[in-house]
Amino acid sequence: MRIESRYNGPPGSGNGGWSAGVFAVAAGGDGPVEVTLRRPPPLEAPLTLVDGEVRDAGGLVVAEVHPTGAVDAVVPPVDLSTAVAVSATYPGLVDHPFPGCYVCGPRRSDGLRIFPGRLPDGRTAAPFRVPASVSEATVWAALDCPGGWAVIAPGRPYVLGRIAASVQALPEPGDECVVTGVTVGVDGRKARVHTSLYGPAGTLLASARATWIALPPTGP
């Protein structure tokens, strides 16, 4: 396995959702899996999966991949026009901890450009135009950042720590989809979030539950 450099999240490391999707596909199996990131996934580096552990060339554990129970963390949908409207209020357009993120970075014209805005009830929502090349890792990536932006606050960045996803179907290239997210609990630096991906007809395509970890403050 190798995480190509274009699929970055924070500078120098893979986007958490994309990386987890790559690891989940490599693990195979018939049911949903949960991926725990133990360190930032390296870019353009050979990775191996053995006995549920993703290791780099030096033997360090990058992630753990294990079967998990049903992922029933469904976030209610919104219509596309509502998602488009709320996306214009996406906080990351003016204050983004990782503006080059493949999924939600405003500086990435070649990224997924999923910009989750906040709904009045606290959920996030964003439109998602499916790229020409779509894979299961694309769906995991799309399910990633909308959950994080349900808890990220100015000066308080979070990164993905763990995610489990259930993908019922892949969207078609060019589809106008909607992703929704919500925070379901916060305990210290850990935030539990859910996300869901809906197709153009409002069909639930995938859902995920995840844990995001707040980074330590970097101020003086």
N, C-alpha and C positions, 0 to 999 in steps of 0.2 A: 504494500500500500504506500501511497505517497499523496500528501496534501499539496496540490499545486499552489504556487504563490498567489495566484489571482483570487483564491478562496480564503483570503485572510480575514481576521477579525481585528483584534488589537494588533498594532504593528509587530511584524515578525512572527506571528503565530496564526494558526488556522482559525477561521470562524468556528465557534463551538458547535453550532447546529450542523453545519456542513460536515465537519470532522466526525461528529457523532454518527451522522448518517452513513458516511463511508465505513466507519467501524461496524455499524449495525449490519450493513449489507455484507461485509466480509464475514461476519459471524454466522450468517445464514439462519436456518431454523424456521419453524412454521409460525411461531407466535411472536408477540412484541418483546423487545429487549430494552434494557435500561443501560445507558452509557454514563459512567462517572469519569469525568476528566480529572486526572491527578496532577497534570502539569500542562502548560500551554502547548497545544499540538504544534510540532515544528513543521515548517514549510520546506518543500522540496527535499525531504529526507526519507530514507527507506524506513518503513515501519512494519513490524510483524505482529500477527495475532496468534498467540499460543495459550490454550487453556484459559480463555477469557481475559487475557491481558494483552494490551497493545504496548509493545516495547520498541524503543528506538535502537539504533545501531550499537549504542553503548550499553544496552540492557536496562535502561531506566524505564519504569512503567509510565506510559503517557495516559492510558485510560484503561478502565475495566468494563467489560461488556458481559452482561448476564441476562438470562431470560427473566421476565417479570410478568406480573399479573395483568389482567385486562386494563387498558388505558381508557377509562371512561370519563376523562376530564374534558367535557365538552363545554365550550364557551358559546353562548347564544349568538346567532348571526346578526348582521345588519345588512341592509341593501347596499348595492354598490355606490349609489349616489351619496349616501350618508358616509360611507367609508372615504370617498373622494373628498368630501367637504371637510371631514375631521382631520384628514391627512395634511391639510394645509396648515394645521396648528401644531404639527409635529415638532416637539421641542428640540430635536436633534438638528433641525435646520439652522438654528442659531447657537446651540450649545451642545456639542457632541463630544463625548470622551474619546471616540475612535472614528473620526469622520471618514476614514478610508475603508471602513468595514464593507465587505462584499455584499452583505444583506441590507443594511440600513444606513450606510454611509452616504451623505449627500455629495461627497467628492468623487463617488464612483459612478461615472456615466455608464460603465460596463457591468455594474452590479445588478442585484435584484431590485434595488431602489424601493424597498418596502419601508414606508415612512408612517409609523403608527401614531395617530393622534389620540387624545383622551376624550372619551364620551362623558356625558354628564354623570353617568352611574359609575364611573371609574374604570370601565373597560377600555381597552385600546382597540382601534380598528384601522385597517389600511387596505387600499386596493393593491393587487398584485398581478401584474401582467406576466404571464408565464413565458420564460425565454424559449428560444427555438430548440435548445437542447435541454430536455428535462429528465431528471432521474429521481430515484428515491432520496438521494442526498439533497437534491434541490428542495424537496418537500420538507425534509428535516430542517434545512436552513431557513425556509420560510416560516416554520413553526417556532424558530428560536427567538429572534429579537423582539417581536411583538409582545412576548411575555416579559422580557427584560424591561421594556419601556413602560410597563404597567407599574414599575417600582423605581426606576432610575429617576434621580432628582438632581438638580443643578449642584455640582460639586460633590456628588455622591455616586460615582460610577459603580456598576455591577458587572460581573462576568458570569458566564454559564458554568455551573459546577456539575450538574447532573440532569439528564433528560431521558425520558421514555416516550416513545411515539408509536402510534398505530396508524398505518397508512392503508386506507381502504382502496384508494384508486389514485392514479397519477392524473393530474390535469393535462389538457392538451396544449401544445405550443400555441401561444397567442391568446389563450383564455384570459378573460378578465375575472380574476378571483378576488375573494375577500378573506383577510386573516383577522381574527379577533383574539384578544388576550385579556387576562385578568389576574390580579394578585389574590391569592387565597389565604395567605398567612405570612407573617414576618416574625422571626425569632432571632434577635440579635442581628448578626450580619447576614443571616440566611433568609431568603424570600422564596416562598413557594408560589409558582404561577402555573396557569393553564393557558393553552392556546388551541385554536381550531382553524382549519382551512376549509373554505367553502368554494364550490365551483360556481360557474356562471348562472346555473339554475337554482342555486341555493342548496345544493347537495353537499352534505358533509363528506369531505375527501380524506381528512386526516385530523388527528388531535394529539396533543402532547401534554405531559405534566413535567415540570422542571423545577430545579432549585438553582437560584442565582445567589452569588456570593458578593457582598459589598467589598470593594477594595478599601484599604486603609486610607484615610485622608492624606493628601500630599502637601497641604499648606504648611506655613511656618509654625 
